[in-house]
Amino acid sequence: MIELLDVLRILQIIIVVLGGIITYLGFVSYRKHGNRGMLFMSIGFALISIGSSVAGFLFEFVGFTLLEAVVISALANCIGFALLVYSIYGTK
């Protein structure tokens, strides 16, 4: 029987892989076309993707409390989404 914690770990791996693909494709587009918006989009998706996984790592292996780990994840998400907004509106 699959436990809920195992499902969470699998979902985190999927998030990192998909986020890595989006980050890579955005960076390749930035290198090809020189569009700075794609660079900021790539960095934003990287932060969003990695932020949740880092929080889980800090909680499980480093000894952070759940609240501390969630705050770190939320901070990474906020910065990542801010970069996404900047990539859309701020790089014209």
MODELLER restraints for C-alpha pairs under 7 A, 6 or more apart:
rsr = mdl.restraints
at = mdl.atoms
rsr.add(forms.Gaussian(group=physical.xy_distance, feature=features.Distance(at['CA:12:A'], at['CA:53:A']), mean=6.10, stdev=0.5))
rsr.add(forms.Gaussian(group=physical.xy_distance, feature=features.Distance(at['CA:15:A'], at['CA:49:A']), mean=6.04, stdev=0.5))
rsr.add(forms.Gaussian(group=physical.xy_distance, feature=features.Distance(at['CA:16:A'], at['CA:49:A']), mean=5.28, stdev=0.5))
rsr.add(forms.Gaussian(group=physical.xy_distance, feature=features.Distance(at['CA:16:A'], at['CA:50:A']), mean=6.22, stdev=0.5))
rsr.add(forms.Gaussian(group=physical.xy_distance, feature=features.Distance(at['CA:19:A'], at['CA:45:A']), mean=6.12, stdev=0.5))
rsr.add(forms.Gaussian(group=physical.xy_distance, feature=features.Distance(at['CA:19:A'], at['CA:46:A']), mean=6.23, stdev=0.5))
rsr.add(forms.Gaussian(group=physical.xy_distance, feature=features.Distance(at['CA:19:A'], at['CA:49:A']), mean=5.17, stdev=0.5))
rsr.add(forms.Gaussian(group=physical.xy_distance, feature=features.Distance(at['CA:20:A'], at['CA:46:A']), mean=6.68, stdev=0.5))
rsr.add(forms.Gaussian(group=physical.xy_distance, feature=features.Distance(at['CA:23:A'], at['CA:42:A']), mean=4.41, stdev=0.5))
rsr.add(forms.Gaussian(group=physical.xy_distance, feature=features.Distance(at['CA:23:A'], at['CA:43:A']), mean=6.90, stdev=0.5))
rsr.add(forms.Gaussian(group=physical.xy_distance, feature=features.Distance(at['CA:23:A'], at['CA:45:A']), mean=6.00, stdev=0.5))
rsr.add(forms.Gaussian(group=physical.xy_distance, feature=features.Distance(at['CA:23:A'], at['CA:46:A']), mean=5.87, stdev=0.5))
rsr.add(forms.Gaussian(group=physical.xy_distance, feature=features.Distance(at['CA:26:A'], at['CA:38:A']), mean=5.41, stdev=0.5))
rsr.add(forms.Gaussian(group=physical.xy_distance, feature=features.Distance(at['CA:26:A'], at['CA:39:A']), mean=6.61, stdev=0.5))
rsr.add(forms.Gaussian(group=physical.xy_distance, feature=features.Distance(at['CA:26:A'], at['CA:41:A']), mean=6.79, stdev=0.5))
rsr.add(forms.Gaussian(group=physical.xy_distance, feature=features.Distance(at['CA:26:A'], at['CA:42:A']), mean=5.16, stdev=0.5))
rsr.add(forms.Gaussian(group=physical.xy_distance, feature=features.Distance(at['CA:27:A'], at['CA:38:A']), mean=6.55, stdev=0.5))
rsr.add(forms.Gaussian(group=physical.xy_distance, feature=features.Distance(at['CA:27:A'], at['CA:39:A']), mean=5.76, stdev=0.5))
rsr.add(forms.Gaussian(group=physical.xy_distance, feature=features.Distance(at['CA:27:A'], at['CA:42:A']), mean=5.89, stdev=0.5))
rsr.add(forms.Gaussian(group=physical.xy_distance, feature=features.Distance(at['CA:29:A'], at['CA:38:A']), mean=6.66, stdev=0.5))
rsr.add(forms.Gaussian(group=physical.xy_distance, feature=features.Distance(at['CA:30:A'], at['CA:36:A']), mean=6.46, stdev=0.5))
rsr.add(forms.Gaussian(group=physical.xy_distance, feature=features.Distance(at['CA:30:A'], at['CA:38:A']), mean=5.20, stdev=0.5))
rsr.add(forms.Gaussian(group=physical.xy_distance, feature=features.Distance(at['CA:30:A'], at['CA:39:A']), mean=5.59, stdev=0.5))
rsr.add(forms.Gaussian(group=physical.xy_distance, feature=features.Distance(at['CA:36:A'], at['CA:91:A']), mean=6.55, stdev=0.5))
rsr.add(forms.Gaussian(group=physical.xy_distance, feature=features.Distance(at['CA:37:A'], at['CA:87:A']), mean=4.18, stdev=0.5))
rsr.add(forms.Gaussian(group=physical.xy_distance, feature=features.Distance(at['CA:37:A'], at['CA:88:A']), mean=6.51, stdev=0.5))
rsr.add(forms.Gaussian(group=physical.xy_distance, feature=features.Distance(at['CA:37:A'], at['CA:91:A']), mean=5.51, stdev=0.5))
rsr.add(forms.Gaussian(group=physical.xy_distance, feature=features.Distance(at['CA:38:A'], at['CA:87:A']), mean=6.63, stdev=0.5))
rsr.add(forms.Gaussian(group=physical.xy_distance, feature=features.Distance(at['CA:40:A'], at['CA:83:A']), mean=5.72, stdev=0.5))
rsr.add(forms.Gaussian(group=physical.xy_distance, feature=features.Distance(at['CA:40:A'], at['CA:84:A']), mean=6.58, stdev=0.5))
rsr.add(forms.Gaussian(group=physical.xy_distance, feature=features.Distance(at['CA:40:A'], at['CA:87:A']), mean=5.29, stdev=0.5))
rsr.add(forms.Gaussian(group=physical.xy_distance, feature=features.Distance(at['CA:41:A'], at['CA:83:A']), mean=6.37, stdev=0.5))
rsr.add(forms.Gaussian(group=physical.xy_distance, feature=features.Distance(at['CA:41:A'], at['CA:84:A']), mean=5.05, stdev=0.5))
rsr.add(forms.Gaussian(group=physical.xy_distance, feature=features.Distance(at['CA:41:A'], at['CA:87:A']), mean=5.48, stdev=0.5))
rsr.add(forms.Gaussian(group=physical.xy_distance, feature=features.Distance(at['CA:44:A'], at['CA:80:A']), mean=3.84, stdev=0.5))
rsr.add(forms.Gaussian(group=physical.xy_distance, feature=features.Distance(at['CA:44:A'], at['CA:81:A']), mean=6.10, stdev=0.5))
rsr.add(forms.Gaussian(group=physical.xy_distance, feature=features.Distance(at['CA:44:A'], at['CA:83:A']), mean=5.01, stdev=0.5))
rsr.add(forms.Gaussian(group=physical.xy_distance, feature=features.Distance(at['CA:44:A'], at['CA:84:A']), mean=5.48, stdev=0.5))
rsr.add(forms.Gaussian(group=physical.xy_distance, feature=features.Distance(at['CA:45:A'], at['CA:80:A']), mean=6.15, stdev=0.5))
rsr.add(forms.Gaussian(group=physical.xy_distance, feature=features.Distance(at['CA:47:A'], at['CA:76:A']), mean=5.65, stdev=0.5))
rsr.add(forms.Gaussian(group=physical.xy_distance, feature=features.Distance(at['CA:47:A'], at['CA:77:A']), mean=6.54, stdev=0.5))
rsr.add(forms.Gaussian(group=physical.xy_distance, feature=features.Distance(at['CA:47:A'], at['CA:80:A']), mean=5.12, stdev=0.5))
rsr.add(forms.Gaussian(group=physical.xy_distance, feature=features.Distance(at['CA:48:A'], at['CA:76:A']), mean=6.08, stdev=0.5))
rsr.add(forms.Gaussian(group=physical.xy_distance, feature=features.Distance(at['CA:48:A'], at['CA:77:A']), mean=4.80, stdev=0.5))
rsr.add(forms.Gaussian(group=physical.xy_distance, feature=features.Distance(at['CA:48:A'], at['CA:80:A']), mean=5.29, stdev=0.5))
rsr.add(forms.Gaussian(group=physical.xy_distance, feature=features.Distance(at['CA:51:A'], at['CA:73:A']), mean=4.85, stdev=0.5))
rsr.add(forms.Gaussian(group=physical.xy_distance, feature=features.Distance(at['CA:51:A'], at['CA:76:A']), mean=5.14, stdev=0.5))
rsr.add(forms.Gaussian(group=physical.xy_distance, feature=features.Distance(at['CA:51:A'], at['CA:77:A']), mean=6.54, stdev=0.5))
rsr.add(forms.Gaussian(group=physical.xy_distance, feature=features.Distance(at['CA:52:A'], at['CA:73:A']), mean=5.02, stdev=0.5))
rsr.add(forms.Gaussian(group=physical.xy_distance, feature=features.Distance(at['CA:55:A'], at['CA:69:A']), mean=4.58, stdev=0.5))
rsr.add(forms.Gaussian(group=physical.xy_distance, feature=features.Distance(at['CA:55:A'], at['CA:70:A']), mean=6.30, stdev=0.5))
rsr.add(forms.Gaussian(group=physical.xy_distance, feature=features.Distance(at['CA:55:A'], at['CA:72:A']), mean=6.30, stdev=0.5))
rsr.add(forms.Gaussian(group=physical.xy_distance, feature=features.Distance(at['CA:55:A'], at['CA:73:A']), mean=5.47, stdev=0.5))
rsr.add(forms.Gaussian(group=physical.xy_distance, feature=features.Distance(at['CA:56:A'], at['CA:69:A']), mean=6.85, stdev=0.5))
rsr.add(forms.Gaussian(group=physical.xy_distance, feature=features.Distance(at['CA:58:A'], at['CA:64:A']), mean=5.62, stdev=0.5))
rsr.add(forms.Gaussian(group=physical.xy_distance, feature=features.Distance(at['CA:58:A'], at['CA:69:A']), mean=6.30, stdev=0.5))
rsr.add(forms.Gaussian(group=physical.xy_distance, feature=features.Distance(at['CA:59:A'], at['CA:65:A']), mean=6.04, stdev=0.5))
rsr.add(forms.Gaussian(group=physical.xy_distance, feature=features.Distance(at['CA:59:A'], at['CA:66:A']), mean=6.00, stdev=0.5))
rsr.add(forms.Gaussian(group=physical.xy_distance, feature=features.Distance(at['CA:59:A'], at['CA:69:A']), mean=5.85, stdev=0.5))
